[in-house]
Every structure is written in C-alpha cells, then in structure tokens.
Amino acid sequence: MKTHAQRVIAMLYCIVILAIGMSIALYCTGARIAELEPAFVSFFTIMYVTSVIGMIYMLWYVAHNRHATIEAIEKGDLSATRILFSMRGEPVSLYLRIAICIFAAMAIVFASCRAYEVSVTKSDRLLISIYTTSKILFFVIQPIFFLVLHRLVVLANVRIFSVILLHILTVNLCVWVESAIEKVSMTINTERSTDGHSSDKRGYTLAATHYFLPAIPEYCAVAVAVTYEMAQRIGQLKQIEAHHEKAEKQEKRPQLQTYVGLMLGSILCVLVLVIILYLETADHGIDYYRPIWHLSETILLYICSLILSVAGIITIRKLKFSVNFAKNSLDEKLLLVTFFLTVNFFVACCVLCVAYLTSGHLTTKEMYKMTAQLVALIMELIQVMVQTYLIHDMFYRCCHHESYWKTRPGRGIIAVLSAINFSLWMIYSFQVKHNDVLFTMSATLYQQAEQRGLHMFIVVMLPMVMLFRYHSSVCLAISFERIYEDEVTRYESMLRWIKQDTTKQFLHSQKLSLDSRWDTEIEMPSQISKGESQVGTRQRAASHPVLKCMSAIDREVSSLGERNQTSTDKVDRTESEYNPQDTISSLYREQGRRGTRINLEMARIRVAASEFEHRMTEQKLKQQKLRELKAAKSLSSELHKRFGNDRMFPAGDLAHSNSENALGQE
C-alpha cells in the first residue's frame, strides 16, 4: 500500500511538471523568442539548476562516503557505521554511454549557437545568459553524473535519492518536449523567411542550430532510459554483481567472419562519411545531382541491410531461445518505443509523397524523383520491420552448445548491420535536410498542397528516427557479444531483476504450481515416474522454463535469507535438507543433458550465494562494531579499576555506573 502510494505521487509529480513545461513552451512559439520570455527562462532555469544541485549532491555523497561501500568493506575497511551503497550494479552499455557524450556535446554546441543567434538581434542579454548558462551546465554535469554513477546501487537514504532521480527524469522529459516544440517553431520561422542564409550574417549559426537541435531529444530519450534504470536499482541488494561474473570470462576465439564483418563495417562508415562531407561542402553546381546521390546511397544501404537481416534471422535461429538478456528490458523498451515512432514517420512520409504526386504541383522530373523517394520509403519501412524482428529475436537467443560458441554463427552479419545503422544515423543527422527529395520539396509545397500537419509531423519525428537508427546500432553491437553467452548467465540476470517487496517477487516465492491438475498434490518432477504422468497432456518444449513448486533450491534460497537475519554463528545447518548438487544431478539424469531447468537451478544458486555474500559483508561490519563496543566497555572497566577507589577521584564509582548505563543503551 505504501509503495503503491509513493508510485502514484511520483507519477502525478512527473505529469504536472511536464504539463507546465509543455504549456510554457507552447506559449513561447510564434513571434515570441523563448529565451527572452521571463516565464520560460524562470521555469527551465529552475529545472536545470535544481537537477544540477541534485546530481552534484549525489556525486559528493558517493565521493564522501566511498568507505561505506560493500566493495570497501570487502577489502577490509571497517570504518563505516553501515553500508550505504555499492558501485557494482549492472552497467549501462558502453555504446549508450558514448551516445550520451556525443549528444551532450552536440546539445552544448546548439545552446551556444542559439544564444549567439538571439543576442545578435536583441539587446536584452541578461535572460539569455542566465538560461544558456544553466542549460550548458546541465548538459555538462549530467553526462559526468551518468558516467560515474551508472552502476550505483543505493542501499540507504532510499527516499532522498528516489526523489532526486525522479526529478532528473522529469527534467529530461520537459527538455525533450521543449526541444520538439522548438524544432517545429524554428522550422516554420525558417521557411517563412525569404532572404536565405546567404544574406544573413547569422547564416552559419542558423545552420548549426538546425543541425544540432535534433541531438537534444536524442540525448533526453537516452538520459530518461538511463535514469529510470538507476532508479529501479535503489534499495535492491540483489542487483549487485557478484565477483564470479567478472572472473568467469571465457577465452575468446576470433573467427574470420568476425574480422571480415568488422572490416566491411568500418569501410562502409568511412565511405558514407566521405559522401556526407562532399555533399555538404560542395557548391550549388551539384544541386541537380544531390537527390540522385542521396537516393542511390540510401537505397543501396536499404537493400544490403534487408538482405543481411533476412540472412541473420535464418542464421541466428540455430541458437537457443531463452530469456531476455537486456537488463530490465531497457534496450528492448527503448527499441520498441523508437520503432513505433519510426513506423509512424515512414507511413506519414509515404502518405505525404502520394499527396504531392496527386496534387498537380510537381513537374515531370519532380514526379520521377518523388516516385523514387516513395519506393525508397517503402523499402526502408520493410527493412525496419524485418531488422527489428531480428534484433528482438536476438534479445532472447543464447549459446547452448560448444560448437556454436566456437563458430559463433551470424557474427559477421551483426557487425555489418550495426555499421549500416550507424551510417544511416549519420545520413539522417547531417544529409537529409538539404539532399532528401521529400524534405526539400515539402519545405516549399506543403502550404500549396495543404499538408501542413503531415509536414510538421515528419519534422518533429525525425529526431526519433535518428535515435532509432543509433539505438539499433547499439543493440546490434551488444548482441555481437551477448547472444553467445551461457544460459545460466541469462537466468541469473533475470532473477536479479526481481525486485523485493513486489507482486512479482511474492508470486516467485510461493509454493504454487501452474499445473493443469489443481486438485492434486504437487510433487517434484524427480519424484514422479514416467508411468504416473498423464498420457494426454502435452509436453512442454525443452527450452521453455517451467514454473514448479518450491524445490530444493528454493528452500536453499529461503534458508539463506533466514540465516542472514540471524547471527553468523548459526550458519551451519542443524537438520538435513535437500542438497542443490543432488537436485541438479537428479535433473541431469532425468533429462540426459543440461537443460533449461538445470540452468535455472544453477542461476538460483548463484543469485542466492551472491546475496548471502553481501549479507555476510553486512554481518562482518556489525561484528566489528560489536567488538569496538566491547573494547570500549572493557577500557571503561579497566579505568574504573585503576582510578575508581583513588582518593583523588571520589566520583569514580558514579562515572563507572554512568558509562555502563550509556553502553547498555547503545
């Protein structure tokens, strides 16, 4: 009840603040300049400054109390009074951290260029300076915050840090909405101007703001996902990684297909970058050929990626279908959200192309170009759907046989696909605005064809398409390693993300079975003979995890949790119970191989052992404090014996009794 109330309050806070930010951003559209409006500057400056203060406080808290981590106590530092946090949570992927740094740098460039652009035409620079300084400070501190604390697991002062992370998440949502509205406003204002950038002394600055503005919603989307994952780890001791997860690293055996895939991907990225630089730096003499270059380049990439996606689906299906390796489904959720927006973007673009083709405002050559653009959009839509299916399928694949771990099927395909998606991200970020047929024609035709709504929609959704391409590259790069790991590691990660004091954890700990025979007593599979099994029942697939009654490993986990709440002197059991090794051996004899159930039992043992190890560290600290208390008490007794009957200390007995009372209260 209490947890539910806290979640409702957090949701209401986020919705209210987001609504206020959206209303203020919409108020500042049109002829108004947002950076010169006191309400806009006040609201967003407060949001930026308060979130920066919260992040600096968390950074200071971690640095000041670094001796109170589980890692420090395990190394022998027992100076802390209690365990406050751990820096051994599951890390955010390296590629998302790189994305945060890239998008933050682009956001800082945009904020600087935008401040210069406004200050050139307006004399009131105080509000501009306040807003820009707070915004740049936010985009400087937050990446540092993520890079340093992305593995933080808070174990004390849970409410304070939950509020801070909730506020940071809300601020990023507000910035995302504000940047989307600003993108639409800037597009309309730019298309209304007839002078062009060539006669404007702010031409380069205006071009920079248009190039770097899409980086802000991309950054905010990634920041929201990372902040949400950090908030989910608060107070969860399970989500601290054990030592064996770093120690048990299998020997890597590079294959020829891996090297070929990486080389082809690198060459492809370099070629695309060269084409982008050429098209953006060339003069107007090649304006006629720009759409041809762009269409030829993108269609070739779509065809290659579509073929590779189909080949990847066929190849990856050799691996075992298991549980999701994405930590708390973060990568999966971000991929599906951006995929939904990307599909809407492509459908809207197709509808807009058809509207222009049937409007009668295009010449014959323009109709040919628009038809080619429509074909390219349909092809990309198909490629996006096939590729997303491949990535989502890879989330659930793992290596179940040594031969597959040696050959690693599909690894070269994954490397090339990741490079293609990164190349498409570069194309969408820097090449689409001036070279894409639909965007260049729609900038002048949407009013005549009465398609303002569709035009504004694709302008707003373009940053999400960029993020989809970048995040697809991230997911493919992660799958490059993760789909070849053992199934035990998958189940271990899944069990670690079952949060304490939740319905999922409650159901997971029950002694119930989702069996079809509800009226019979549930028995362990090892206790049921083959003759006693029902003939008409369908056998489950070998790779499907079976939810059974409380097995020996469950009792082992429960006993570990009970023993952690008592003194460490009672670690040895007084009565015989099921041995986990015997349970796994019986399952192995029954199945004839190391199947899904055995892997699940092994993962449960690992998670229970990891949690028990952390509990033992806490008990170690408590025992040290008890020893210090006993030492202080013995010292007080020794002082009483020496000076208690001395004539110079008539109050010795009273001091001794007071010290004993004080120690007794402690």
N, C-alpha and C positions, 0 to 999 in steps of 0.2 A: 504493500500500500504506500509506504513512504517512498520507495524507489519510483513507483508509478507517478506519484505527485511531483517529484523532482523532474521527471522527464516531461510532464505536461507544462510545468513552469518554464523549463528550458525552451520548449517548442514555442510557447507563447512569446517569450522574450525575443527569440530569433525572428518570428513573424512580424512582431510590432516594429522592431528596429529596421527590418528590411522594408516594411511598408513606408516608414518615414523616409528612409533614404531614397526609395523609388519616387515618392511624391515630390521631394525636393529636386531630384534630378530632372523629372518631367517638367517642373515649374521653370527650370533654367534653360529650356530649349527655345528654339526660335531665334529671335533677335537678341535675346539676353546672352551674356557671356557668364558662364557658371563661375569662373574664377573671380568675378567682380561682384557676385551676389553675397551679401553678408550671411544669409541663412545657409547657403550651400557651403561656404567656407567654414562657418562655425560648426556645422554638423559633422562634416567629414574630417575637419581638423581634430575635433574631439574624438572621433572614432580612431583616427590614426594614432594620436598621442596616447590615448588610454591603452590601446593594444600594444604599443611600443613599451609603455611602462610595465604592462603585464609580462611581456616577453623578457624584458631586462630583469625583472624581479625573479622570474624562473631561472634565468641564466645565473644570476647572483646566488640564488638559493642552492643550485646544484654545485656551483664552484665553492661556496662557503661550507657546505655540508658534504663534501666529497668523501670525508672519512666515515660517513654514516651509510655508505652503500653496502650491499651484500658482497660486492667484489672486494672492497677494502677489508671487511671483517673476515672474509675467507683467507685473505693474505696475512692476517694476524693483527690488524689494527683494531683494538677493542676499546678505543677511547670514546666511542659514541654511546649515547644512552639508549638508543633504539635504532632500528633500521628504517630509513626514510624513503629510499628509492633504490632503483637498480638501473644500470646503463647497459643491460644485456637483453633488452627486448628484441623482438624480431625486427630487423632493419627495413627501412623503406628502400626499395630497389635503387641501385646506383643510377639508373637511367632517369628515374623521376627526380632524383637529386640534381642531376645535370640539367634536366629541363627547368627546374626551379631557378638555377643560377642563370641560365640563358634568358628565360622570360623576365626575370627580375632586372637583368642588365638592360634589356630592351625597354622595359617599363620606365626605368630611370632616364634613359635617353628620351623617351616620349615626354615625360614630365618636364625635363629641361627645355626641350624644343617648344613645347606648348607654352611654357612660361615666357620664353623669349618672344614667341609669336604674339601673345596677348600684350606684353609690356611694350612692344614697338608701337602699337596703335593707341594704347591707353596710358594715361599718366598716373593712375592710381596703382602704385606698385606694392603697397603695404599688404593688401589682401592676397595679392599674387604670391608675394614672398612667403607669407605665413602658410598658405595652402601648399605651395610647392615644396617648401622645406619639410613640412610634416609628411607629405607623400613620399618624398625621396627617402626620408628617414625610415619610413615604414618598409619600403622595398629594399633597404639595406639591412635592417635589423632582422626582418623575418627570415630571409634565406639563411643567415647565420644561426638563427634560432632552430630552424629545421635541420641544418647540417650537424649541429652539436647535439641536439636533444631528440633526434628522430627515433632513438632506441630507448627513450626514457620510460620507465615503469614506476609510477608514483605509488608508494605504499602508505604514506602518512599525509595528513592535511588534504584529504581527498576532495573536500568540497571547494576549498580555495582554488586548487588547480583545475577542477572541473569548470568553475565559473570563468577562469581566465581563458581556458581553451574554447569554451562556448562563445565568449566574446570575440576571440580571434576568428573563429569560424564565421560568426555573424558579420564581422567587418569585411572579410573576404567576399562574402555573398553580396554585401552592399556595393563594394567596389566593382564586382562583376556586373551588376545591374547598371551601375552608373556608367561604366565603360561601354556597355552595349547601347545605352541611350545616347551617349556622346558620339558613338560611331555613326548612328543614324543622323544625328544633328549635323555633324561635320560633313557627311556625305551630301546632305541636302544643301547646305550652305556653299559647298564647293561647286556643286553642279549648277547653282544659280548664278555664280559669278561668271562673267563673260570675258574678263580681262585675261585670265590664264595666269600661270605661274611665271611665264617669261617676262612679263612687265611688272611683276611684284617683287620687291626686294626681299620678301619673306619666302620666295619660291622654294629654296632648298629646305627651309624649316618646315613649310607646309607639307612638302613631300615626305620629310622624315616623320612628321606626326602621323601621316596616313599609313606609312609603312609599319611603324612600331606600335600603333594603337591596338591592333589585334593581339599583341603579346600580353596585354593586361588581362583580358578574360581567360586566355590560356593559362596564365600564371595563377589566377584566382581559382580556376577549376582544380588544378593540381594541389594548390595550397589547402583548399577545403577538404579534399580527399585525405591528405596527409594529416591535417589537424584532427579530422574525425577519427582516424586510426589511432592517433596518440591519445585522444580522449577515451577510446574504447579500452585502452590498456590500464587506465587508472584503477588502482586497487586490486589488480588481478595478478596474484603471485604465480599463477600457472604460466603466464606468458613470458616468464623469464627463461631464456635459453639455458640449457644445461651445458656442461663442459664437453660432453661427448659429441655434441652437434658440431663443434669446431674441430675436435680431434679426429673424428672418423671421416676422413676425406679420402675417397678412393683415388687410386692412381689414374691420371688422365692419359688416354691413348689417342692422340690426334689422328684423324683419318684424312685421306686425300680429298674426299668430298668436302671436308670442313675447310681446308686450305683453299680449294677452288672456289667455294661459296664466298669466303671472306674476300678473296682477291677480286672476284667479279663484282661483289657489292661495293668495294672501295673504288674500283674503276668507274662504276656507274655513278656513284655520288660525285666524283670529280668531274665527269663529263657533264652532268646536269648543272653543277655549279658553274662551269665554264660557259655553258649556254645561257644561263641566267645573267651572268656578268656581261656577256656580249650584248644580249638584248636590252639590258638596262642602260648600258653606256653608249650604245650606238646612236647616231643622229637620226633625223627624220627620213633619211634616204631609204631606210629599210622598212618603213611603216607598212608598205603593202605586203611584205613577206612575214611580218611579225605573227599574224594569226596562223599562217601556214606552218611556221616553225613550231609555234606553241601546240597546234593541233597534232602535228606529226609526232612531236616529242611525247605528248601525253597519251595518245592512242597507242603508241608503241609500248609505253610503260604499262598501260592497262592490259594489253594483250599478253605481255610477258607475265605480269602478276596473276592474271586469271589462269593461265596455263600452269604456273607454279602452284597456285592454290589448289587446283584440282589434283595435281600430282602429289601435293603434300597430304591431302585428305586420304588418298589411296595408300600412301606410304606410312603415315602415322597410325593408321588403323591396325598395324601389326602390334603396336604396344597395348598394354593392358589398360582398360577403362577402370579408373578408381576414383578417389575423392579429389576435390579441387585443391591445387597447390597454392592458389592465390591466397595470401594472408588476409583472413577475414573477408575474402572475396573483394578486396579493394580494387585490384586491377580489373576484375570481371565487371564490377559495378560501373566503374568509370568507362570501360569499353562499351558497355551496353547503353549507357546514357548518351555518350557521344555518337554511337551508331544510330540511335533513334533520331537524333537531331540531324545527322548526316543524311539519312534516308529522306527525311522531310526536305532537306535542302535540295537534293538531286531531283526529287519529284517536283518541287516548285520550279526548279530550273527547266525541267522538261516542259512543264505547262507554260512557262514564260516563253520558251522557244517556239512552241506551237502557236501561242498567241501572236507573236511577232510575225511568224510565217503567214498567218492568215489575216493579218491586219492591213496588208496592202501598202505599207510604208517602206518596204525594202526594195532595193534594186535587184536585178537578176544575180549579180555577183554576190551581193549580200545574202540573198536567199540560199545560194550554194554554201556559203560559209556557215550560215545558221543551221542548215541541214546537217553539215558535217559536225557542227557543235552538238546537235541533238543526238546524233549517232554516238559521239564520244561520251555524252552524259549517260545514255542508256547502257553503254558498255561499262562505264565506271560504276554505275549502280549495281549491275550484275556482279562485277568484280568485288565490290564492297560486301555484298551479301555472302558470296562464296568464301571470301577471306575471313569474315567474322565468324562464320561457321567453323572454319579451320582453327582459328585461334581459340574459340570457345571449346572446341573438342580437345585441343592440346592442353587446356587447363586441367583436364581430367585423365590425362594419359601418364603412365609411369612405366619404368623398365622392370619387367618381371622375369627376364631370362638373361643369363650372362652373355649369350651370343648377341642379343640386341644391344647390350651395354657396350660390347666391343665394336660392333658395326655402326651403331647409332644411326638408324635409318632416318632419312629426311633432314639431316642436319644442314647439309649444303643448301637445300631448298629454303629452309628457315632463314639462313644468313642472307641469301639474295632477296627474299621477300622483305626482310627488315630494311635492307638498303633501299629497295624501291619505295617503301612507305616513307622513309626519311627523305628521299629525293622528292617525292610528291609534296611533303610538308614544305620543303624549300620552294617548290614551284608555287604553291598556294600562298606562301608568305611574301614572296618578292616578285613573282612573274605574272600573276593573274590580273592584277589591276590594270596594266597597260597592254596586255597581249591577249587576254581571253576575249573571244568573239562576243559572248553574251554580255559580259560586264561592260565592254567598251561601247557596244551598240545600245544597251539598255540605259546607259547614262544619259543619252540624248533622246531616246524613243519612248521612255516609259510614260511621259506625260501625254504625248500624242496618242499612244495606244491605250491610255487609261489603265495602266498596270502599276500604279504607284505602290499598292500593297505588296504585290509579289516582289517588286524590285527592292523595297525596304526589307522584306523578309530575308532574301538571299544575302543582302549586305550584312544584316545582323547575324545570320547563321554561319557566315564564312569563317569567323574565328573558331567555331566549334568543329568545323570540317578540318581546319588545320590541326586542332588538338586531337581529333580522331586519327589523323594520319600519323602524328607524332606518337600517340599512345599505342597505336597498332605496332609501330616500330619498337616501342618499349616492350610490349607483350611478347612479340616475336623474339626479341633479344633475351628476355627472361626464359622463354621456352627453349631457347638454344641450349640451356643447361638443365632446366628443371624437369623436363619430361623424361630425362634419362636417369632420374634418381630412384631409390628404392621405395616400395610402397609403405614400408614401416615409417619412413620419414613423413610421408603424406598423412598417415593416420595420427602421428604424433603432433603435427602442426594443427590438425583438425581438433584433436582433444584439448589442446592447449587453449584454443579459442572458445571453449565452452565456459562462459563467464559464471562466476559464483553468484549465488542468490538470484538466479533467473529460472524461468519456467523450463528452459532447455536443460539446465543443469539438474533441476528437480526430476524431470522425466528420465534423464540419463541415469539417475541413481536409483530408480525404482526397481522393484523385484517383479516387474511385469514383462510379459512377452506378447508381441503382436502375432500370436499364433491363431490359426483358424479354430482350434479346439478350446474354446473359452471355458467349457465346463469341466475340463480335466486338469489334473495337477501337472504343472510344468516340470519337465525333467531336463537335465543336461543332455546334449546330443551324444556324449560318450556313454551315457547310461541307457540309451535306447538302442535296442538291437535292430538289425535290418528287418527282421520278421515282424516287429511290432509297428513298423511305420505303415501308414495308410497307403493303400495301393493307388487310390485315385487322386492323391494330392500331387500337385506339380512341384517338381524340384526347382529350387532357386538356382540361378546362374552361379557359377563358381566365383565370379568376380564381384558378386553383389554382397555387401556387408549385411549380416543377419543380426537383428536385434533380439538378444536372448535374455533369459532370466539372469539373476545375479550369479555370475560364475565365480570360479576360484580367484580369478584376477580381480574381479570387482570386490570380493571380500578382502583381497590383499590391499587394494587401494583404500577401502574403508578402514581397515585396521591401521594402515599407515596414518590416515588422518586422525584417528582416535589417539594413537600413540603420540602424535605431535602435540596434542593438547595436554599431555601428562609429562611427568619428569622423564628425562632421558635415561634414568636408571631402569625404566621398565621397557626397554627396547626389546629384550629377549622375550619371546612368547612363552606362556606357561602352558598352553594347550596346543595340541597338534591341529593344523589346518591344512587346506589344500596347498600344495607346492606349485608355484607358477610353472616351473620347469616340467613337472609331471603333467600339468594340464596341456602345455604346448606339445609335449611328446605324445600324449594320447590323441590330440587332434592331428598330429602329423601321421600317426599310424592309421588313423581313420581315413584321412584324405589321400595319403600316399605322396603328398608334396606340401610345400609351404604355401598354403592358400591364403585367401583373404582373412579368414577368421584367425589364423595363426599370426598374421601380420598385425591385425588389430590388437590381439592379446599382447604381443611384444611392444606395441606402441603404448598400451596402457601401463605396462610395467615401467617403461622409460619415463612417462609423464609422472607416474606416482613416485618413482625414485628421484626425479628431479625436484618435485615439490617437497618430498621428505628431506632432501639435502638442504633446501632453503629453510625449512623449518628447523633443522638441526643447527644451521648457522644462527638462527634467532635464539635457540636454546643456549648455544655457546656464548652469545653475548649476555644473556640473562644470568648464566652461571658465573661469568666474570664479574658482573655487578654484585652478585651474592657474595663472592669471595672478597670483593673490595669492602662490602658492608661488614663481613665478619672480621676482616683485618682492622677496620676502624673500631669495631666493638672491642676486639682484643687489645688494641692500643689504649683505648679508654680505660679498660680494666687494669692494664699494667700501670698507667699513670695513677690510677686510684690506689693501687697497692703501694706505690712509691711515696706518694705525697698525701694520701688520704689521712694518716694519723700524725702528720707533721704538725708541730705547733704553729709554724708559720702559715699553714693552710687550714684554718678551722672549718672552712666551708667545703672541705674535700668530699665528705660524705654526701652533702647536698648536690655538689656538681656531678658526682658519680651517678646518683639516682636520676638526676635530670638527663644526663647523657643516655642512660639506659632507656628512659621513657621515650626520648627522641628517636633512638634507634628502633625501639619497639614499634613506634608509629610508622616509621619508614618501611 
